[in-house]
């Protein structure tokens, strides 16, 4: 997914580089210049809704202890990485950074399941990490940028 601020900057740059030179009337150039100014102000007020990321973090924190337990005997280093990821996600105040820690831990658990576990243990852990990742992707796909409230609190 493209970050909304980056998308708006890209649109602004394209309008300035591709459309502005093609405009011959002073009125049209003035209107486009105003639109570019509006885009500039919107860029600074758009942010992602934190709830989808926060929901993924909550799901991860609920699942991480069982992932860690499943890995502890056969993949202790991976179990430790999952535990560190959970601690990092729990301590992080920014939901997007906490989500990144959760996804990194999910990747570690998935790789360790493939490499270190066998049979039912492997399939069970893979099923749970896949479900977590699928639900996260579904949440993020439904996420919409929203403007920050006028008082700046969002």
C-alpha positions as a Markdown table, in Angstrom:
| # | Residue | x | y | z |
|---|---|---|---|---|
| 1 | Unk | 0.0 | 0.0 | 0.0 |
| 2 | Unk | 1.3 | 3.5 | -0.8 |
| 3 | Unk | 1.3 | 5.8 | 2.1 |
| 4 | Unk | -1.3 | 8.5 | 1.5 |
| 5 | Unk | 1.1 | 11.4 | 2.0 |
| 6 | Unk | 3.4 | 9.9 | -0.6 |
| 7 | Unk | 0.5 | 9.4 | -3.0 |
| 8 | Unk | -0.5 | 13.0 | -2.6 |
| 9 | Unk | 3.1 | 14.2 | -3.2 |
| 10 | Unk | 3.3 | 12.1 | -6.3 |
| 11 | Unk | 0.0 | 13.6 | -7.6 |
| 12 | Unk | 1.2 | 17.1 | -6.8 |
| 13 | Unk | 4.5 | 16.5 | -8.6 |
| 14 | Unk | 2.8 | 15.1 | -11.7 |
| 15 | Unk | 0.4 | 18.0 | -11.9 |
| 16 | Unk | 3.2 | 20.5 | -11.6 |
| 17 | Unk | 5.5 | 18.7 | -14.1 |
| 18 | Unk | 2.9 | 17.5 | -16.7 |
| 19 | Unk | -0.2 | 19.7 | -16.5 |
| 20 | Unk | 1.1 | 23.1 | -15.6 |
| 21 | Unk | 3.3 | 23.5 | -18.7 |
| 22 | Unk | 0.4 | 22.6 | -20.9 |
| 23 | Unk | -1.9 | 25.3 | -19.6 |
| 24 | Unk | -2.0 | 28.4 | -21.7 |
| 25 | Unk | -4.5 | 30.6 | -19.9 |
| 26 | Unk | -3.5 | 32.6 | -16.8 |
| 27 | Unk | -6.8 | 31.6 | -15.2 |
| 28 | Unk | -6.2 | 27.9 | -15.7 |
| 29 | Unk | -2.6 | 28.3 | -14.3 |
| 30 | Unk | -4.0 | 30.2 | -11.3 |
| 31 | Unk | -6.6 | 27.5 | -10.6 |
| 32 | Unk | -4.0 | 24.7 | -10.8 |
| 33 | Unk | -1.6 | 26.7 | -8.5 |
| 34 | Unk | -4.5 | 27.0 | -6.0 |
| 35 | Unk | -5.1 | 23.2 | -6.3 |
| 36 | Unk | -1.4 | 22.6 | -5.7 |
| 37 | Unk | -1.6 | 24.7 | -2.5 |
| 38 | Unk | -4.6 | 22.8 | -1.3 |
| 39 | Unk | -2.8 | 19.5 | -1.9 |
| 40 | Unk | 0.2 | 20.9 | 0.1 |
| 41 | Unk | -2.1 | 21.6 | 3.1 |
| 42 | Unk | -3.9 | 18.2 | 2.8 |
| 43 | Unk | -0.6 | 16.3 | 2.7 |
| 44 | Unk | 0.1 | 17.5 | 6.3 |
| 45 | Unk | -3.3 | 16.7 | 7.6 |
| 46 | Unk | -3.8 | 13.1 | 6.3 |
| 47 | Unk | -2.8 | 10.2 | 8.4 |
| 48 | Unk | -3.8 | 6.5 | 8.5 |
| 49 | Unk | -6.5 | 5.4 | 10.9 |
| 50 | Unk | -4.5 | 3.6 | 13.7 |
| 51 | Unk | -7.3 | 1.1 | 14.5 |
| 52 | Unk | -6.5 | -1.6 | 11.9 |
| 53 | Unk | -2.9 | -1.7 | 13.0 |
| 54 | Unk | -3.9 | -1.6 | 16.7 |
| 55 | Unk | -6.3 | -4.5 | 16.1 |
| 56 | Unk | -3.5 | -6.6 | 14.4 |
| 57 | Unk | -1.2 | -5.9 | 17.3 |
| 58 | Unk | -3.9 | -7.0 | 19.8 |
| 59 | Unk | -4.4 | -10.2 | 17.8 |
| 60 | Unk | -0.6 | -10.8 | 17.7 |
| 61 | Unk | -0.2 | -10.2 | 21.4 |
| 62 | Unk | -2.9 | -12.8 | 22.1 |
| 63 | Unk | -1.3 | -15.3 | 19.8 |
| 64 | Unk | 2.4 | -14.8 | 20.5 |
| 65 | Unk | 2.6 | -16.8 | 23.7 |
| 66 | Unk | 1.3 | -19.9 | 21.9 |
| 67 | Unk | 3.6 | -19.4 | 18.9 |
| 68 | Unk | 6.5 | -19.0 | 21.3 |
| 69 | Unk | 5.5 | -22.2 | 23.2 |
| 70 | Unk | 5.2 | -24.2 | 20.0 |
| 71 | Unk | 8.7 | -23.1 | 19.0 |
| 72 | Unk | 10.5 | -23.3 | 22.3 |
| 73 | Unk | 11.7 | -26.9 | 22.2 |
| 74 | Unk | 12.7 | -27.3 | 18.5 |
| 75 | Unk | 13.5 | -23.6 | 17.6 |
| 76 | Unk | 14.5 | -21.8 | 20.8 |
| 77 | Unk | 16.1 | -18.9 | 19.0 |
| 78 | Unk | 12.9 | -18.3 | 17.0 |
| 79 | Unk | 10.9 | -18.6 | 20.2 |
| 80 | Unk | 13.0 | -15.9 | 21.7 |
| 81 | Unk | 12.6 | -13.7 | 18.6 |
| 82 | Unk | 8.8 | -14.0 | 18.8 |
| 83 | Unk | 9.0 | -13.1 | 22.5 |
| 84 | Unk | 11.1 | -10.1 | 21.8 |
| 85 | Unk | 8.7 | -9.1 | 19.0 |
| 86 | Unk | 5.8 | -9.3 | 21.4 |
| 87 | Unk | 7.6 | -7.2 | 24.0 |
| 88 | Unk | 8.5 | -4.6 | 21.4 |
| 89 | Unk | 4.9 | -4.5 | 20.0 |
| 90 | Unk | 3.5 | -4.2 | 23.5 |
| 91 | Unk | 5.8 | -1.4 | 24.5 |
| 92 | Unk | 5.4 | 0.6 | 21.2 |
| 93 | Unk | 3.0 | 3.5 | 21.4 |
| 94 | Unk | 2.8 | 4.0 | 17.6 |
| 95 | Unk | 0.4 | 1.3 | 16.2 |
| 96 | Unk | 2.1 | 1.2 | 12.8 |
| 97 | Unk | 5.5 | 0.5 | 14.4 |
| 98 | Unk | 3.9 | -2.0 | 16.8 |
| 99 | Unk | 2.3 | -3.7 | 13.8 |
| 100 | Unk | 5.7 | -3.9 | 12.0 |
| 101 | Unk | 7.2 | -5.7 | 15.1 |
| 102 | Unk | 4.2 | -8.1 | 15.1 |
| 103 | Unk | 4.6 | -8.9 | 11.4 |
| 104 | Unk | 8.3 | -9.4 | 11.8 |
| 105 | Unk | 7.7 | -11.9 | 14.6 |
| 106 | Unk | 5.0 | -13.6 | 12.5 |
| 107 | Unk | 7.6 | -14.0 | 9.7 |
| 108 | Unk | 10.1 | -15.5 | 12.1 |
| 109 | Unk | 7.4 | -18.0 | 13.5 |
| 110 | Unk | 6.4 | -19.0 | 9.9 |
| 111 | Unk | 10.0 | -19.6 | 8.8 |
| 112 | Unk | 10.8 | -21.5 | 11.9 |
| 113 | Unk | 7.7 | -23.7 | 11.5 |
| 114 | Unk | 8.8 | -24.6 | 8.0 |
| 115 | Unk | 12.4 | -25.2 | 8.9 |
| 116 | Unk | 12.2 | -26.7 | 12.4 |
| 117 | Unk | 8.8 | -28.3 | 13.0 |
| 118 | Unk | 7.3 | -31.4 | 11.5 |
| 119 | Unk | 3.9 | -32.9 | 10.9 |
| 120 | Unk | 0.9 | -31.7 | 12.9 |
| 121 | Unk | 3.0 | -29.2 | 14.9 |
| 122 | Unk | 4.2 | -27.5 | 11.7 |
| 123 | Unk | 0.7 | -27.4 | 10.1 |
| 124 | Unk | -0.9 | -26.1 | 13.3 |
| 125 | Unk | 1.5 | -23.2 | 13.7 |
| 126 | Unk | 1.5 | -22.4 | 10.0 |
| 127 | Unk | -2.3 | -22.3 | 10.1 |
| 128 | Unk | -2.3 | -19.8 | 12.9 |
| 129 | Unk | 0.4 | -17.5 | 11.5 |
| 130 | Unk | -1.4 | -17.5 | 8.1 |
| 131 | Unk | -4.7 | -16.6 | 9.8 |
| 132 | Unk | -3.0 | -13.7 | 11.6 |
| 133 | Unk | -1.4 | -12.5 | 8.4 |
| 134 | Unk | -4.6 | -12.9 | 6.4 |
| 135 | Unk | -6.7 | -11.0 | 8.9 |
| 136 | Unk | -4.0 | -8.2 | 9.1 |
| 137 | Unk | -4.1 | -7.9 | 5.3 |
| 138 | Unk | -7.9 | -7.7 | 5.3 |
| 139 | Unk | -7.8 | -5.0 | 7.9 |
| 140 | Unk | -5.2 | -3.0 | 6.1 |
| 141 | Unk | -7.1 | -3.3 | 2.8 |
| 142 | Unk | -10.1 | -1.7 | 4.4 |
| 143 | Unk | -8.1 | 1.1 | 6.0 |
| 144 | Unk | -8.8 | 4.6 | 4.7 |
| 145 | Unk | -6.8 | 7.7 | 5.2 |
| 146 | Unk | -8.6 | 10.3 | 7.3 |
| 147 | Unk | -7.9 | 14.0 | 7.9 |
| 148 | Unk | -6.6 | 15.1 | 11.3 |
| 149 | Unk | -9.1 | 17.0 | 13.4 |
| 150 | Unk | -8.6 | 20.7 | 13.5 |
| 151 | Unk | -7.2 | 20.7 | 17.0 |
| 152 | Unk | -4.5 | 18.3 | 15.8 |
| 153 | Unk | -5.5 | 15.4 | 18.0 |
| 154 | Unk | -6.9 | 13.2 | 15.1 |
